[in-house]
Amino acid sequence: MGNRIRNIAFSAFVAVFTFGVILFAVADHFGVIDMASRSYLEGRNYTQLPEISLERALDKSMQDETESYLADNVPKRTTVLLANAYMQAQSIGLASLPFGFTVCPTYYGSEYAYSSTYDAIFSSPLKVTKESYKSTKKAVNAVNKFIERHPDKSFTYYLADFNSRSMACPLHDLVSEPEDYQFWRENFLQKIDARCTVIDGGYDDSDAYYQDFFHTDHHWQPVGAYKAYQAIVESFGKQPADSGELKTMFTEGMWGSMARSGRSIWSTPDVIRDYLPDLEGISVRINGEEKQLSNLDTGYGEHPFTKKDQLEDVYAGYFHGDSARIEIFNEQGDGGLLIIGDSFTNCMERFFAPNYRYICILDPRRYNGDIDEFIADKDIDDVAFICCFRTMVNNKAVKKLAG
């Protein structure tokens, strides 16, 4: 009798639960409630309506997915998260006033902090671990093996600075033995094969850093990227091309990766200051498809970039998102350049266009082909590594370079 009652109760629960989920989904379909498909704040797609079956109900997977589905689609979810974080930030700020603190967490328990001195947001510095040494050793070994396999090429390595890993991070001195740029100098850059020119891209001064980097994002502004381009192209014995005029191109409000992750949309948004060098006669292919220059930088398009959402990733939208392979052609250029890059190159690869006849940018995290075979098939003279530390410890990138 007891088992029968439990079975009936369980069946009733499953029926009501299933009906509620279906009702919720139908309401969304007909516009009774508005459920978005993506969270720009968190940089991910929302959980989709789970598959409904008795088997999945019994193993609890349907309940777990449904819980995530309902939580993701609570009306005004993003607004609530941001409002809660804002109130916490104000409380933290008031509590810190008597002590004169200029750097505070963006909300209680946050891994991100806000500096009132630089009006900037950054993730918290991390301490060195055994894994830090292990991963950097694998990375430098992979790079050196790649260099050894191509003795006829010229190599330059530019390690881009990175937010909380920077010596210029306002919280840098509060962490003992941080995994910072100095750690990467000693354990990575200084151990790269001597045949490769190494360019130190680290910043020690916060003022200089925030002149060249965004305040709410971990990437550099084009002005900082152009400085890196100058150093790299000169290392290959070439003259840097004219940058063109520096213009403020985007002012609609850019809250970058740090602001979104730190839920700090109350901070001052970034603007994009961009160079638009003359690229007449330049053609572009992305993953093998012919594209317009505006696909690299919307500043070259007829229509300015506009946001679809207040929290959209403007860096990717204004420049471009990460691609496995980008090729740039210039019949007036000379020689071939391979860039092993990541999102840091998204705003700068066009700077190299006047200097080379052929340029290819490969993202080792996304490219599925054999990089050695690619080089053998192309007329490549120079190879530039332009990455942040996260790319170099990526397992797929390490395997691609190690061969």
Secondary structure, DSSP 8 states (H G I E B T S, - for coil): -HHHHHHHHHHHHHHHHHHHHHHHHHHHHTTSS---SEETTTTEE--------HHHHHTTHHHHHHHHHHHHTSTTHHHHHHHHHHHHHHHHHHHHGGGT-SEEESSTT-SEEEETTTTEEEE---B--HHHHHHHHHHHHHHHHHHHT-TTSEEEEEEE--GGGSTT-TTGGGSSSB--HHHHHHHTGGGS-TTEEEEEE----HHHHHHHB-SSSSSB-HHHHHHHHHHHHHHTT--------EEEEEEEEE--HHHHHTT-TTS--EEEEEE----TTEEEEETTEEE-GGGT-GGGSSS----SSTT--HHHHHS----SEEEEEETT--SEEEEEE-GGGGGTGGGGGGG-SEEEEE-TTT--S-HHHHHHHS---EEEEEE-HHHHT-HHHHHHHH-
